[in-house]
Amino acid sequence: MNKSSQFQNENENQNQNENQNENQNENQFENENQNQFENQNQNQFQNENENQNQNQNKNQNENQNQNQNQNQNQNQNQNQFQNENENQNQNENENQNQNQNENQNQNQNQNQNENENENQFENQNQNQNENENENVEKNRLEMEQTILQNFVNKTSNIDEKSIEEIIKLMEKYPNNENIQEKGFIILQKFIQEKNQENRDKMRELKGIEAIIKLMINIPNNEDIENNDEYKELMNTAFQDQQIKTPKGIETIIKLMNNFPNNENIQENGFEILADTSFDNKKNQNEIRILKGIETIIKSMNNFPNNENIQEKGCGALWNISNDNKKNQNEIRILKGIESIIKLMNNFPNNEDIQENGCGALWSISNDNQKNQNEIRILKGIETIIKSMNNFPNNENIQENGCGALWSISNDNKKNQNEIRILKGIETIIKSMNNFPNNEDIQYQGCGALWNISNDNQKNQNEIRILKGIESIIKSMNNFPNNENIQENGCEALLSISNDNKKNQEIIKTLNGINIIKKAIENFLDNENIQEKINFIDEI
């Protein structure tokens, strides 16, 4: 093929390709236009549908709101109508209740007026009856007083039936001083006629109770209080066993408080409180609870110069405090220790006061360190030793003095030293030597030397120098069968010899070890004595 043909063919092919491309472009353009038109139509249709739906929803919401508003208006109208009806009913009920209340008040006022009239009438009748009863009672009282006066004027032959009537009258008029005074005089005459027989009869007829009631109910009648017959009857009442009971304790304390200036009542009261509290813990506590300790101390302070009251007051405090820690403390708190020491110093020559004073200090200080110290501070140790030295031949004072020094020195170094300084050790040993046959003094003396020497070498030496070891051993030899003396003797010898070689040698020389062994053999059931076998080798 030549070059021109080839060139012609190439041009044809080129034209053909260009036409083909042009046709493709046209088709593509037409397709794009058609798609664009279809999309526009589709979007337009969709928008029209959405607008239509939106309008429908809007119309539906408007209809719904309209219906809701209609319902709300309807409910409001209905509620308004209902409230109006309720208000109307409430007003009607209030009016009705008001009418009822007015009617009720009217009826109440009417009833009240009727009741007032009725009560006024009853009160008038009651007052009239009371006046009549008062006149009757007054006449009866005058008649009964006349009867009593006739008995008072009668000098003898007052029979038992008359006494019974008199006691009934005294019980009937407990606050009538005239009747009580006359009744007292008659009862006294009755007792004087036959003495013990009539006293027993009067007790059966509750005459003792009538006497006690009178003393309590009429405490300030000077005519009764100063009457000799009255004092006799009081003594009769105090001697009666009925009053020495827990119930009687309360009566006694009331009487002592009602008659603070009556020495006879105070003395009798002390005696009864001392008797009822002796070795009786229940009665001791009852006296404290009823403030009887305070009453005793107050009475002792009110009569500082009455020796009988001072003596019996000490005796009462002695018994009340015996082995009773609460009562011991109460006495200290109420300054009873001070009162006891003061009266012992005020009456140094009164043996009874010294005896009871030493006994009281002994009991109050027993196993009570506060009271032990109080006694030392108030110079009570000096008072006790002075009392023992003033009455060397009075066995009771010697026994109580030794007992007091034993108690005061128990586990108390200051008191132990005070006793030595005041020559109390010498006084104790002298007392034991003066009364070798008095078992109580020997027992208390051994106990005192035991406590005074406990863990106190100066006192141990003082006892040896004053031949106190000999006194202890002699006491144990004299009373081999007295368990208390043997026990205190063993304790004293061991205490005196503790860490003290000189005292140990003296005890060995005086055959003291064998005496302790003998006590151990004789009193197998006494644990305190049996324990001493472990300490013999230390001597």
Secondary structure, DSSP 8 states (H G I E B T S, - for coil): --HHHHHHHHHHHHHHHHHHHHHHHHHHHHHHHHHHHHHHHHHHHHHHHHHHHHHHHHHHHHHHHHHHHHHHHHHHHHHHHHHHHHHHHHHHHHHHHHHHHHHHHHHHHHHHHHHHHHHHHHHHHHHHHHHHHHHHHHHHHHHHHHHHHHHHH--S---HHHHHHHHHHHHH-TT-HHHHHHHHHHHHHHHHHHTHHHHHHHHHTTHHHHHHHHHHH-TT-HHHHT-HHHHHHHHHHHHSGGGSSHHHHHHHHHHHHH-TT-HHHHHHHHHHHHHHHTT-HHHHHHHHHTTHHHHHHHHHHH-TT-HHHHHHHHHHHHHHHTT-HHHHHHHHHTTHHHHHHHHHHH-TT-HHHHHHHHHHHHHHHTT-HHHHHHHHHTTHHHHHHHHHHH-TT-HHHHHHHHHHHHHHTTT-HHHHHHHHHTTHHHHHHHHHHH-TT-HHHHHHHHHHHHHHHTT-HHHHHHHHHTTHHHHHHHHHHH-TT-HHHHHHHHHHHHHHHTT-HHHHHHHHHTTHHHHHHHHHHH-TT-HHHHGGGGTGGG-
